[in-house]
């Protein structure tokens, strides 16, 4: 009986212990390395937490130093909350937060009044790093609080388009993101998965 109690405690502890997936990408601009994207996906018993951080440091006419940070949580009902912080040359450029309220969401950005979103969110940009968007036609952009369209344009290749026309292309192999061409607004760049990642 004592062994059964120990076994139950062990199983409950394991349910709360996350499995972790880590990936790293090199950030390239005109084939020159300018930074790194590091992403972590932690799967718990009832939630999945995504953390992405991108650091870019280059000079194009003038110095460009950009840091992107995303922290996003999902459960079985979709997005729970998402935070996106972007710094440009040391100054905060974006501070956005999305949180679920009942069946809706509130989107907060840069201390402005919250915007109500009444659509379900079950796929957002952080998932593009870890999950090929098969059968997905829209992606929630945590930074902007808006939905982007996404469509398959070739085998394992997808084009994501924002409402203002910015396009990103994602290339997958065996369901794993290998490369993406990103229009980051401030700078266009390519991310390539490190071979050992």
Z-matrix of the N, CA and C atoms (Angstrom, degrees):
N
C 1 1.456
C 2 1.531 1 111.08
N 3 1.336 2 115.14 1 -37.71
C 4 1.454 3 119.58 2 179.30
C 5 1.530 4 110.61 3 -64.37
N 6 1.347 5 115.76 4 -36.52
C 7 1.467 6 120.12 5 178.58
C 8 1.520 7 111.06 6 -66.00
N 9 1.335 8 117.80 7 -35.65
C 10 1.457 9 122.01 8 179.31
C 11 1.537 10 109.87 9 -64.36
N 12 1.327 11 116.29 10 -43.04
C 13 1.468 12 120.63 11 178.35
C 14 1.523 13 111.41 12 -61.49
N 15 1.332 14 115.93 13 -43.18
C 16 1.468 15 120.70 14 177.85
C 17 1.527 16 110.49 15 -62.39
N 18 1.332 17 116.59 16 -42.55
C 19 1.465 18 121.97 17 -179.47
C 20 1.526 19 110.52 18 -62.48
N 21 1.323 20 117.63 19 -43.69
C 22 1.467 21 121.39 20 179.68
C 23 1.524 22 110.45 21 -62.73
N 24 1.331 23 117.09 22 -44.61
C 25 1.470 24 120.60 23 177.92
C 26 1.522 25 110.66 24 -61.95
N 27 1.335 26 116.97 25 -41.16
C 28 1.469 27 121.54 26 179.22
C 29 1.527 28 110.68 27 -61.93
N 30 1.332 29 117.14 28 -46.08
C 31 1.474 30 121.40 29 -179.35
C 32 1.527 31 110.32 30 -63.56
N 33 1.317 32 118.02 31 -43.98
C 34 1.465 33 120.95 32 178.65
C 35 1.529 34 111.46 33 -62.60
N 36 1.314 35 116.99 34 -39.18
C 37 1.469 36 120.66 35 177.58
C 38 1.520 37 110.69 36 -64.62
N 39 1.323 38 117.06 37 -40.97
C 40 1.470 39 120.77 38 -179.56
C 41 1.527 40 111.57 39 -66.75
N 42 1.333 41 117.53 40 -32.37
C 43 1.461 42 120.79 41 178.48
C 44 1.522 43 111.15 42 -64.14
N 45 1.319 44 117.51 43 -29.86
C 46 1.458 45 121.56 44 -179.99
C 47 1.522 46 113.31 45 -92.69
N 48 1.318 47 117.58 46 -4.49
C 49 1.454 48 121.77 47 179.84
C 50 1.529 49 108.03 48 -90.17
N 51 1.332 50 118.87 49 120.50
C 52 1.464 51 119.69 50 -173.48
C 53 1.524 52 113.59 51 -76.00
N 54 1.333 53 114.56 52 151.38
C 55 1.458 54 119.61 53 165.24
C 56 1.527 55 105.38 54 -92.16
N 57 1.305 56 116.26 55 145.23
C 58 1.456 57 120.10 56 -172.44
C 59 1.519 58 111.27 57 -127.10
N 60 1.325 59 114.87 58 136.92
C 61 1.462 60 122.72 59 175.79
C 62 1.521 61 106.79 60 -122.71
N 63 1.333 62 117.04 61 128.66
C 64 1.468 63 120.76 62 178.13
C 65 1.520 64 109.36 63 -123.00
N 66 1.335 65 115.79 64 138.68
C 67 1.459 66 120.57 65 174.68
C 68 1.525 67 109.08 66 -138.08
N 69 1.325 68 115.79 67 150.88
C 70 1.465 69 121.62 68 177.96
C 71 1.515 70 109.51 69 -132.32
N 72 1.316 71 115.07 70 142.77
C 73 1.460 72 122.21 71 179.51
C 74 1.520 73 109.39 72 -128.87
N 75 1.323 74 115.21 73 144.31
C 76 1.458 75 120.42 74 171.37
C 77 1.519 76 107.69 75 -86.18
N 78 1.334 77 117.24 76 137.64
C 79 1.463 78 122.19 77 177.57
C 80 1.520 79 107.53 78 -99.11
N 81 1.335 80 116.07 79 125.79
C 82 1.462 81 121.54 80 -175.90
C 83 1.527 82 111.03 81 -123.14
N 84 1.326 83 115.52 82 141.86
C 85 1.467 84 121.70 83 172.27
C 86 1.520 85 106.67 84 -129.85
N 87 1.323 86 116.19 85 116.26
C 88 1.477 87 121.40 86 -175.77
C 89 1.526 88 110.58 87 52.64
N 90 1.321 89 115.36 88 47.27
C 91 1.470 90 124.80 89 177.83
C 92 1.529 91 114.54 90 65.03
N 93 1.317 92 117.63 91 11.46
C 94 1.462 93 121.31 92 177.05
C 95 1.524 94 108.46 93 -106.41
N 96 1.337 95 116.14 94 133.76
C 97 1.463 96 120.62 95 179.57
C 98 1.526 97 109.56 96 -71.29
N 99 1.349 98 115.55 97 125.29
C 100 1.468 99 119.82 98 -178.61
C 101 1.536 100 112.53 99 -127.18
N 102 1.342 101 116.63 100 2.62
C 103 1.458 102 116.75 101 179.72
C 104 1.516 103 113.45 102 171.19
N 105 1.325 104 114.55 103 -170.03
C 106 1.465 105 122.18 104 -176.58
C 107 1.527 106 109.69 105 -140.48
N 108 1.323 107 115.69 106 140.93
C 109 1.464 108 122.23 107 170.24
C 110 1.521 109 107.17 108 -113.02
N 111 1.317 110 116.68 109 125.02
C 112 1.464 111 121.50 110 177.35
C 113 1.518 112 108.27 111 -120.15
N 114 1.326 113 116.42 112 131.88
C 115 1.457 114 121.03 113 -177.37
C 116 1.523 115 110.33 114 -132.73
N 117 1.336 116 115.10 115 144.01
C 118 1.461 117 121.86 116 179.00
C 119 1.520 118 108.13 117 -132.01
N 120 1.332 119 115.63 118 134.72
C 121 1.473 120 121.92 119 174.23
C 122 1.522 121 107.20 120 -119.49
N 123 1.334 122 116.63 121 118.63
C 124 1.463 123 121.91 122 179.28
C 125 1.528 124 108.64 123 -111.99
N 126 1.324 125 115.92 124 122.31
C 127 1.461 126 121.05 125 -179.70
C 128 1.520 127 109.35 126 -105.54
N 129 1.321 128 115.07 127 116.78
C 130 1.461 129 122.26 128 177.14
C 131 1.525 130 108.14 129 -100.45
N 132 1.314 131 117.04 130 -174.84
C 133 1.468 132 121.41 131 -179.34
C 134 1.527 133 111.18 132 -60.72
N 135 1.339 134 117.34 133 -45.38
C 136 1.468 135 120.22 134 -175.30
C 137 1.518 136 114.10 135 -120.18
N 138 1.331 137 117.59 136 -2.80
C 139 1.460 138 120.09 137 -177.02
C 140 1.518 139 111.71 138 -138.47
N 141 1.333 140 114.53 139 156.17
C 142 1.464 141 121.81 140 172.19
C 143 1.525 142 106.81 141 -124.33
N 144 1.330 143 116.04 142 127.97
C 145 1.461 144 121.42 143 -178.09
C 146 1.525 145 108.89 144 -116.10
N 147 1.339 146 115.56 145 128.49
C 148 1.461 147 122.59 146 178.93
C 149 1.520 148 108.88 147 -111.63
N 150 1.334 149 116.70 148 132.96
C 151 1.463 150 122.99 149 174.03
C 152 1.519 151 108.39 150 -128.14
N 153 1.321 152 116.36 151 120.25
C 154 1.464 153 121.61 152 177.39
C 155 1.522 154 108.57 153 -121.83
N 156 1.319 155 115.83 154 138.08
C 157 1.460 156 119.99 155 174.66
C 158 1.521 157 109.10 156 -138.77
N 159 1.327 158 115.49 157 127.33
C 160 1.465 159 121.13 158 178.77
C 161 1.515 160 109.00 159 -122.02
N 162 1.339 161 116.07 160 130.89
C 163 1.465 162 121.91 161 175.54
C 164 1.520 163 108.37 162 -119.61
N 165 1.325 164 114.81 163 125.67
C 166 1.468 165 121.10 164 178.58
C 167 1.525 166 107.84 165 -124.25
N 168 1.341 167 116.13 166 133.66
C 169 1.460 168 121.18 167 179.25
C 170 1.523 169 107.24 168 -142.70
N 171 1.335 170 116.79 169 110.12
C 172 1.463 171 120.38 170 -177.91
C 173 1.525 172 109.36 171 -153.53
N 174 1.314 173 115.19 172 179.79
C 175 1.464 174 121.52 173 176.46
C 176 1.526 175 108.29 174 -135.10
N 177 1.340 176 115.09 175 116.89
C 178 1.460 177 121.66 176 174.07
C 179 1.523 178 105.28 177 -128.90
N 180 1.289 179 116.73 178 99.47
C 181 1.468 180 125.02 179 -169.79
C 182 1.521 181 109.55 180 67.48
N 183 1.334 182 116.96 181 -52.18
C 184 1.457 183 121.67 182 176.95
C 185 1.530 184 109.05 183 -131.79
N 186 1.318 185 117.46 184 168.87
C 187 1.461 186 121.50 185 -178.83
C 188 1.521 187 110.60 186 -66.51
N 189 1.337 188 116.19 187 135.57
C 190 1.465 189 122.48 188 175.47
C 191 1.518 190 108.11 189 -127.14
N 192 1.326 191 115.29 190 115.87
C 193 1.460 192 121.12 191 175.41
C 194 1.529 193 106.76 192 -126.69
N 195 1.328 194 115.98 193 114.89
C 196 1.463 195 120.77 194 -176.57
C 197 1.522 196 109.29 195 -125.55
N 198 1.326 197 116.00 196 136.30
C 199 1.465 198 122.19 197 175.10
C 200 1.526 199 108.54 198 -126.74
N 201 1.340 200 115.18 199 120.88
C 202 1.462 201 121.85 200 176.67
C 203 1.526 202 107.88 201 -107.76
N 204 1.329 203 117.28 202 132.70
C 205 1.462 204 120.88 203 175.71
C 206 1.518 205 110.86 204 -134.17
N 207 1.330 206 116.45 205 126.54
C 208 1.471 207 121.78 206 180.00
C 209 1.525 208 109.02 207 -125.85
N 210 1.333 209 116.21 208 137.03
C 211 1.457 210 122.58 209 174.31
C 212 1.525 211 105.90 210 -134.95
N 213 1.335 212 116.76 211 114.83
C 214 1.468 213 121.17 212 -169.89
C 215 1.526 214 109.71 213 -135.22
N 216 1.335 215 116.37 214 134.60
C 217 1.463 216 121.68 215 -178.83
C 218 1.531 217 110.76 216 -122.42
N 219 1.331 218 115.33 217 133.93
C 220 1.470 219 122.86 218 176.08
C 221 1.521 220 109.38 219 -121.38
N 222 1.333 221 115.70 220 152.46
C 223 1.460 222 121.00 221 166.27
C 224 1.527 223 107.68 222 -130.68
N 225 1.316 224 117.92 223 -166.96
C 226 1.473 225 120.78 224 -176.75
C 227 1.521 226 113.05 225 -64.94
N 228 1.321 227 118.46 226 -16.86
C 229 1.466 228 122.11 227 -179.69
C 230 1.521 229 112.83 228 -98.77
N 231 1.328 230 117.67 229 6.38
C 232 1.463 231 120.66 230 179.09
C 233 1.510 232 112.34 231 111.12
N 234 1.317 233 115.72 232 -155.07
C 235 1.465 234 121.37 233 -177.84
C 236 1.526 235 110.81 234 -64.00
N 237 1.324 236 116.29 235 133.03
C 238 1.469 237 122.11 236 174.78
C 239 1.525 238 108.57 237 -95.60
N 240 1.334 239 115.92 238 -53.01
C 241 1.460 240 121.04 239 177.37
C 242 1.516 241 109.73 240 -160.49
N 243 1.339 242 114.98 241 158.36
C 244 1.460 243 120.43 242 179.43
C 245 1.518 244 109.40 243 -147.83
N 246 1.335 245 115.64 244 139.37
C 247 1.462 246 121.25 245 174.98
C 248 1.522 247 108.31 246 -125.73
N 249 1.321 248 115.39 247 139.92
C 250 1.467 249 121.03 248 176.73
C 251 1.523 250 108.34 249 -136.35
N 252 1.331 251 115.83 250 122.62
C 253 1.464 252 121.20 251 176.61
C 254 1.529 253 108.63 252 -122.91
N 255 1.316 254 114.91 253 133.01
C 256 1.463 255 119.94 254 178.65
C 257 1.521 256 108.52 255 -130.52
N 258 1.332 257 114.93 256 128.79
C 259 1.462 258 120.64 257 176.02
C 260 1.519 259 108.73 258 -115.95
N 261 1.323 260 115.62 259 137.76
C 262 1.458 261 122.11 260 178.38
C 263 1.522 262 108.22 261 -122.92
N 264 1.338 263 115.52 262 119.45
C 265 1.472 264 121.88 263 -177.37
C 266 1.530 265 111.76 264 49.73
N 267 1.344 266 115.11 265 44.11
C 268 1.454 267 121.19 266 174.73
C 269 1.516 268 115.87 267 84.28
N 270 1.331 269 117.78 268 -8.79
C 271 1.463 270 121.00 269 -178.95
C 272 1.522 271 110.13 270 -109.06
N 273 1.334 272 114.72 271 141.66
C 274 1.463 273 118.90 272 180.00
C 275 1.527 274 110.14 273 -65.54
N 276 1.332 275 114.54 274 126.89
C 277 1.461 276 119.85 275 178.28
C 278 1.522 277 110.80 276 -104.33
N 279 1.330 278 116.42 277 -37.10
C 280 1.466 279 121.77 278 -179.69
C 281 1.517 280 109.99 279 -142.06
N 282 1.328 281 115.53 280 136.36
C 283 1.456 282 121.83 281 171.98
C 284 1.526 283 105.63 282 -137.90
N 285 1.325 284 116.15 283 100.53
C 286 1.460 285 121.37 284 -173.56
C 287 1.523 286 110.85 285 -122.05
N 288 1.324 287 115.48 286 147.88
C 289 1.459 288 120.85 287 -179.76
C 290 1.524 289 109.07 288 -145.48
N 291 1.332 290 115.61 289 134.74
C 292 1.463 291 122.09 290 175.56
C 293 1.517 292 107.73 291 -120.68
N 294 1.324 293 116.90 292 134.64
C 295 1.468 294 119.18 293 176.87
C 296 1.528 295 110.34 294 -139.63
N 297 1.322 296 114.03 295 143.75
C 298 1.461 297 120.13 296 179.96
C 299 1.519 298 109.77 297 -79.13
N 300 1.334 299 115.51 298 133.82
C 301 1.463 300 123.26 299 175.61
C 302 1.520 301 107.57 300 -130.05
N 303 1.330 302 116.40 301 99.17
C 304 1.462 303 120.16 302 -176.27
C 305 1.521 304 110.22 303 65.35
N 306 1.343 305 117.28 304 -121.60
C 307 1.467 306 121.35 305 179.26
C 308 1.523 307 112.06 306 -96.13
N 309 1.329 308 116.77 307 -0.23
C 310 1.463 309 121.67 308 -178.40
C 311 1.527 310 110.51 309 -116.30
N 312 1.332 311 114.92 310 -179.01
C 313 1.458 312 121.81 311 177.13
C 314 1.520 313 109.35 312 -130.78
N 315 1.311 314 115.08 313 153.46
C 316 1.454 315 121.44 314 169.61
C 317 1.518 316 107.66 315 -115.37
N 318 1.338 317 115.79 316 134.80
C 319 1.462 318 122.01 317 178.54
C 320 1.521 319 108.36 318 -114.70
N 321 1.338 320 115.45 319 122.32
C 322 1.464 321 122.42 320 179.41
C 323 1.523 322 108.13 321 -111.97
N 324 1.338 323 116.63 322 136.66
C 325 1.464 324 118.97 323 177.45
C 326 1.523 325 110.23 324 -145.32
N 327 1.328 326 115.07 325 126.08
C 328 1.468 327 122.79 326 171.77
C 329 1.534 328 112.73 327 50.42
N 330 1.318 329 117.66 328 45.58
C 331 1.472 330 123.21 329 176.96
C 332 1.527 331 114.28 330 63.20
N 333 1.334 332 118.01 331 17.10
C 334 1.466 333 120.91 332 174.99
C 335 1.524 334 109.62 333 -83.25
N 336 1.317 335 116.53 334 169.33
C 337 1.464 336 121.17 335 176.01
C 338 1.530 337 109.14 336 -61.83
N 339 1.350 338 117.65 337 141.48
C 340 1.466 339 118.93 338 -179.26
C 341 1.524 340 112.20 339 -66.44
N 342 1.331 341 113.90 340 147.87
C 343 1.462 342 121.36 341 177.25
C 344 1.526 343 107.88 342 -107.11
N 345 1.331 344 116.72 343 134.96
C 346 1.460 345 120.81 344 -179.29
C 347 1.526 346 109.89 345 -88.12
N 348 1.332 347 116.06 346 131.73
C 349 1.465 348 122.22 347 176.83
C 350 1.522 349 107.41 348 -115.26
N 351 1.327 350 116.34 349 123.50
C 352 1.465 351 118.67 350 -176.26
C 353 1.531 352 112.51 351 -109.10
N 354 1.331 353 116.12 352 28.26
C 355 1.468 354 120.77 353 177.27
C 356 1.528 355 109.64 354 -114.12
N 357 1.318 356 115.62 355 150.40
C 358 1.459 357 119.80 356 176.14
C 359 1.525 358 109.33 357 -68.33
N 360 1.324 359 116.02 358 146.28
C 361 1.468 360 121.07 359 176.12
C 362 1.522 361 107.82 360 -124.48
N 363 1.329 362 115.61 361 109.24
C 364 1.465 363 118.95 362 179.39
C 365 1.528 364 113.01 363 -123.94
N 366 1.346 365 116.42 364 0.26
C 367 1.466 366 120.48 365 177.45
C 368 1.524 367 107.33 366 -152.52
N 369 1.341 368 116.71 367 127.40
C 370 1.463 369 120.81 368 178.92
C 371 1.524 370 110.00 369 -134.24
N 372 1.326 371 116.08 370 176.39
C 373 1.467 372 120.22 371 -169.84
C 374 1.528 373 113.54 372 -59.86
N 375 1.347 374 118.40 373 -32.70
C 376 1.466 375 118.49 374 -179.71
C 377 1.525 376 111.96 375 -63.05
N 378 1.321 377 117.37 376 -28.72
C 379 1.463 378 120.05 377 -179.76
C 380 1.529 379 112.31 378 -69.33
N 381 1.335 380 117.44 379 -22.62
C 382 1.471 381 120.46 380 -179.90
C 383 1.527 382 111.84 381 -59.60
N 384 1.326 383 117.12 382 -27.24
C 385 1.464 384 121.64 383 179.62
C 386 1.531 385 110.98 384 -68.79
N 387 1.330 386 116.78 385 -34.86
C 388 1.467 387 120.94 386 -171.68
C 389 1.529 388 115.08 387 -111.88
N 390 1.330 389 118.23 388 -20.92
C 391 1.458 390 119.98 389 -171.19
C 392 1.525 391 110.87 390 -134.77
N 393 1.317 392 116.64 391 115.46
C 394 1.462 393 120.89 392 176.93
C 395 1.525 394 109.21 393 -57.32
N 396 1.337 395 117.89 394 131.49
C 397 1.464 396 120.56 395 -173.87
C 398 1.534 397 114.33 396 -80.83
N 399 1.318 398 116.36 397 54.83
C 400 1.461 399 120.52 398 176.81
C 401 1.527 400 108.43 399 -66.63
N 402 1.323 401 116.09 400 137.01
C 403 1.475 402 122.37 401 179.44
C 404 1.529 403 113.13 402 58.69
N 405 1.331 404 117.16 403 26.75
C 406 1.466 405 122.21 404 176.72
C 407 1.524 406 107.20 405 -113.11
N 408 1.338 407 117.55 406 133.40
C 409 1.472 408 118.88 407 178.39
C 410 1.522 409 113.79 408 -120.69
N 411 1.339 410 116.47 409 -2.31
C 412 1.462 411 119.37 410 174.79
C 413 1.524 412 109.26 411 -148.40
N 414 1.329 413 114.49 412 147.44
C 415 1.459 414 122.03 413 -176.23
C 416 1.526 415 107.61 414 -129.66
N 417 1.331 416 116.09 415 131.43
C 418 1.464 417 119.53 416 177.16
C 419 1.522 418 109.13 417 -81.60
N 420 1.331 419 116.42 418 129.64
C 421 1.467 420 121.97 419 178.73
C 422 1.523 421 108.56 420 -96.49
N 423 1.337 422 116.23 421 106.52
C 424 1.461 423 122.02 422 -175.44
C 425 1.530 424 112.60 423 -59.49
N 426 1.304 425 116.96 424 -33.39
C 427 1.467 426 121.99 425 -178.00
C 428 1.527 427 112.45 426 -69.39
N 429 1.353 428 116.02 427 -34.83
C 430 1.465 429 120.54 428 -172.44
C 431 1.529 430 114.37 429 -107.26
N 432 1.336 431 117.86 430 -15.45
C 433 1.453 432 119.94 431 -177.18
C 434 1.513 433 112.74 432 68.57
N 435 1.331 434 115.86 433 35.52
C 436 1.469 435 120.84 434 -178.02
C 437 1.520 436 109.47 435 -140.92
N 438 1.328 437 115.14 436 166.73
C 439 1.456 438 120.85 437 179.85
C 440 1.523 439 110.35 438 -102.06
N 441 1.332 440 115.30 439 136.21
C 442 1.462 441 122.20 440 175.65
C 443 1.527 442 107.71 441 -109.11
N 444 1.322 443 115.36 442 147.32
C 445 1.464 444 118.54 443 176.71
C 446 1.526 445 108.79 444 -82.33
N 447 1.322 446 116.18 445 151.16
C 448 1.464 447 120.38 446 175.61
C 449 1.515 448 108.40 447 -140.90
N 450 1.335 449 115.93 448 137.63
C 451 1.468 450 119.39 449 179.23
C 452 1.517 451 109.91 450 -144.70
N 453 1.310 452 113.90 451 150.76
C 454 1.467 453 120.89 452 177.41
C 455 1.520 454 107.92 453 -77.70
N 456 1.339 455 117.20 454 125.71
C 457 1.469 456 120.36 455 -177.73
C 458 1.530 457 112.14 456 -112.43
N 459 1.325 458 116.98 457 -11.84
C 460 1.462 459 122.89 458 176.04
C 461 1.524 460 106.08 459 -163.95
N 462 1.317 461 115.90 460 178.08
C 463 1.456 462 119.40 461 179.48
C 464 1.529 463 110.16 462 -58.59
N 465 1.338 464 116.96 463 119.87
C 466 1.467 465 123.43 464 178.36
C 467 1.534 466 113.57 465 58.22
N 468 1.327 467 116.96 466 27.02
C 469 1.465 468 122.47 467 -179.21
C 470 1.530 469 108.86 468 -129.77
N 471 1.349 470 116.32 469 132.84
C 472 1.461 471 120.92 470 -173.31
C 473 1.521 472 110.67 471 -132.71
N 474 1.332 473 114.91 472 142.27
C 475 1.461 474 121.53 473 177.67
C 476 1.527 475 108.25 474 -111.02
N 477 1.342 476 115.83 475 122.10
C 478 1.466 477 121.49 476 176.15
C 479 1.517 478 107.67 477 -105.37
N 480 1.343 479 116.30 478 130.92
C 481 1.464 480 121.50 479 -177.46
C 482 1.515 481 109.92 480 -126.07
N 483 1.329 482 116.22 481 128.74
C 484 1.464 483 121.65 482 178.47
C 485 1.526 484 109.17 483 -84.19
N 486 1.334 485 117.31 484 164.06
C 487 1.467 486 119.81 485 178.63
C 488 1.530 487 113.60 486 -57.95
N 489 1.346 488 118.07 487 -27.72
C 490 1.470 489 119.39 488 178.99
C 491 1.528 490 112.90 489 -91.94
N 492 1.342 491 116.88 490 10.74
C 493 1.461 492 120.96 491 172.43
C 494 1.512 493 116.91 492 92.71
N 495 1.337 494 118.73 493 -0.23
C 496 1.469 495 119.80 494 177.44
C 497 1.528 496 108.82 495 -69.75
N 498 1.336 497 115.23 496 136.66
C 499 1.466 498 120.03 497 -176.19
C 500 1.526 499 111.40 498 -120.80
N 501 1.321 500 115.26 499 136.90
C 502 1.460 501 123.03 500 173.03
C 503 1.522 502 107.33 501 -123.85
N 504 1.329 503 116.69 502 142.03
C 505 1.458 504 121.26 503 179.10
C 506 1.521 505 109.45 504 -119.41
N 507 1.348 506 115.83 505 133.16
C 508 1.464 507 122.57 506 -175.78
C 509 1.527 508 109.88 507 -119.12
N 510 1.334 509 116.37 508 132.63
C 511 1.463 510 123.28 509 -177.16
C 512 1.530 511 109.35 510 -118.07
N 513 1.336 512 116.72 511 124.58
C 514 1.465 513 122.03 512 -177.43
C 515 1.527 514 111.15 513 -117.51
N 516 1.317 515 115.73 514 153.07
C 517 1.464 516 122.31 515 173.73
C 518 1.521 517 106.84 516 -137.17
N 519 1.319 518 116.73 517 122.54
C 520 1.472 519 122.17 518 -177.12
C 521 1.532 520 111.33 519 53.54
N 522 1.336 521 116.44 520 39.02
C 523 1.460 522 121.80 521 177.81
C 524 1.510 523 115.04 522 79.63
N 525 1.341 524 117.82 523 1.81
C 526 1.472 525 122.50 524 -176.58
C 527 1.527 526 109.41 525 -110.86
N 528 1.331 527 116.51 526 132.77
C 529 1.460 528 120.28 527 177.89
C 530 1.523 529 109.98 528 -66.65
N 531 1.331 530 115.16 529 125.34
C 532 1.466 531 121.38 530 178.75
C 533 1.525 532 111.63 531 -102.68
N 534 1.354 533 115.40 532 -36.93
C 535 1.459 534 119.56 533 -173.83
C 536 1.525 535 108.65 534 -158.39
N 537 1.335 536 115.66 535 152.08
C 538 1.464 537 120.59 536 173.31
C 539 1.519 538 109.39 537 -147.17
N 540 1.326 539 114.91 538 143.86
C 541 1.464 540 121.88 539 175.21
C 542 1.523 541 106.36 540 -105.22
N 543 1.333 542 116.68 541 117.78
C 544 1.460 543 122.31 542 -168.27
C 545 1.531 544 111.57 543 -116.89
N 546 1.329 545 115.48 544 131.98
C 547 1.461 546 121.45 545 170.01
C 548 1.522 547 105.84 546 -98.28
N 549 1.329 548 116.49 547 97.72
C 550 1.455 549 121.66 548 -175.98
C 551 1.513 550 114.06 549 -86.68
N 552 1.337 551 117.41 550 10.62
C 553 1.458 552 120.15 551 -179.10
C 554 1.509 553 111.05 552 80.47
N 555 1.315 554 116.43 553 -69.85
C 556 1.464 555 121.24 554 178.69
C 557 1.524 556 110.41 555 -67.98
N 558 1.336 557 115.83 556 -36.73
C 559 1.458 558 121.65 557 -175.86
C 560 1.530 559 109.65 558 -152.71
N 561 1.329 560 116.09 559 144.85
C 562 1.463 561 120.69 560 172.92
C 563 1.520 562 107.50 561 -96.07
N 564 1.342 563 116.54 562 137.11
C 565 1.456 564 119.27 563 -178.46
C 566 1.521 565 110.22 564 -150.64
N 567 1.324 566 114.69 565 170.98
C 568 1.468 567 122.72 566 177.67
C 569 1.517 568 107.44 567 -119.23
N 570 1.336 569 116.60 568 139.72
C 571 1.461 570 119.11 569 170.71
C 572 1.522 571 108.05 570 -112.15
N 573 1.340 572 116.39 571 135.81
C 574 1.465 573 122.80 572 178.04
C 575 1.507 574 108.99 573 -127.56
N 576 1.329 575 115.43 574 129.68
C 577 1.467 576 120.01 575 -179.71
C 578 1.520 577 109.79 576 -63.01
N 579 1.337 578 116.38 577 133.89
C 580 1.455 579 120.34 578 173.99
C 581 1.531 580 108.53 579 -64.54
N 582 1.326 581 118.79 580 140.85
C 583 1.469 582 121.60 581 -175.68
C 584 1.530 583 114.42 582 -54.56
N 585 1.326 584 117.85 583 -35.88
C 586 1.465 585 120.06 584 -176.77
C 587 1.532 586 112.14 585 -92.95
N 588 1.331 587 117.24 586 10.15
C 589 1.464 588 120.11 587 -176.73
C 590 1.526 589 111.28 588 -93.58
